[in-house]
Amino acid sequence: MRLIKVSKKSDLYKKAIDIFKETTYGKDVVNIAFSGGRTPKEFFTKLSKEDIDWEKINIFLVDERFVPLDSNNSNYNLLKKNLLDKIDIPEKNIHKIEILKTPLDSKIDYEKRLLKYFKGDIKFDAVYLGIGEDGHTGSIFTMDDIEVLEPTLITESSNHPHKRITLSMETINKAEKKIVIATKEKAEVLENLPKFKCPAFFIDNPIVLMEYEK
Ligand SMILES: O=C(O)[C@H](O)[C@@H](O)[C@H](O)[C@H](O)COP(=O)(O)O
């Protein structure tokens, strides 16, 4: 694990942007997956103001709640409002998790498109992750969820609303970079990860951007 500690929230997002830019250098096509939740909102807003060649960036979702895409609870909607609507990116570069008739339909559809796009081997250049107070990441909530070897899975948790479609830990871990953005409220969870071995503990070699309380 690479731990980068910063004392200000704004530096947390600055580091996340630096890594984003580093990831794009020298590449003709870049494939990045973003998570939802509250943490990335400001990161998306700041990222939208950067000088980035969006033509070469393909944006995917790490996870999605099974709610209409224009709902305030949709991860795609968060990404759209705070980043996609503010940048010049071709529609074909945006790979959302479509909300179809059932979560299974959505999972199958996303997985099919991922496999087609990555020609069978789903490897992102970077995956941006958050961490829940219970140690979940993406929408991977339980130890059983971690074991799934398929590229995506459907999950649910009594502590979190909505069924979810999420990349599996297997897929997340194949990414070249796994970046975890942790605001200071998450310091305690991060500290306890080795003890409780919750899903976020199983991210392989992450870059953890952590805001610490001064
Ligand atoms: O859809 C989601 O909720 C997420 O992708 C989830 O994994 C999130 O990253 C963490 O729960 C942290 O959420 P907060 O940033 O809201 O604390």
The ligand as an SDF file (V2000), in Angstrom:
LIG
                    3D

 17 16  0  0  0  0  0  0  0  0999 V2000
  -22.1470    3.9660   -4.2780 O   0  0  0  0  0  0  0  0  0  0  0  0
  -21.4530    4.0680   -3.2900 C   0  0  0  0  0  0  0  0  0  0  0  0
  -21.8990    4.4090   -2.1870 O   0  0  0  0  0  0  0  0  0  0  0  0
  -20.0090    3.8150   -3.3910 C   0  0  0  0  0  0  0  0  0  0  0  0
  -19.3960    3.6350   -4.5560 O   0  0  0  0  0  0  0  0  0  0  0  0
  -19.3160    3.4360   -2.1190 C   0  0  0  0  0  0  0  0  0  0  0  0
  -18.3770    2.4460   -2.1560 O   0  0  0  0  0  0  0  0  0  0  0  0
  -18.6610    4.6690   -1.5680 C   0  0  0  0  0  0  0  0  0  0  0  0
  -17.4870    4.9360   -2.2490 O   0  0  0  0  0  0  0  0  0  0  0  0
  -18.3860    4.5220   -0.1020 C   0  0  0  0  0  0  0  0  0  0  0  0
  -19.5450    4.0830    0.5310 O   0  0  0  0  0  0  0  0  0  0  0  0
  -17.9730    5.8260    0.5100 C   0  0  0  0  0  0  0  0  0  0  0  0
  -19.0690    6.6780    0.4400 O   0  0  0  0  0  0  0  0  0  0  0  0
  -19.0040    8.1570    0.9580 P   0  0  0  0  0  0  0  0  0  0  0  0
  -18.0370    8.8590    0.0830 O   0  0  0  0  0  0  0  0  0  0  0  0
  -20.4070    8.6490    0.7680 O   0  0  0  0  0  0  0  0  0  0  0  0
  -18.5820    8.0950    2.3790 O   0  0  0  0  0  0  0  0  0  0  0  0
  1  2  2  0
  2  3  1  0
  2  4  1  0
  4  5  1  0
  4  6  1  0
  6  7  1  0
  6  8  1  0
  8  9  1  0
  8 10  1  0
 10 11  1  0
 10 12  1  0
 12 13  1  0
 13 14  1  0
 14 15  2  0
 14 16  1  0
 14 17  1  0
M  END
$$$$
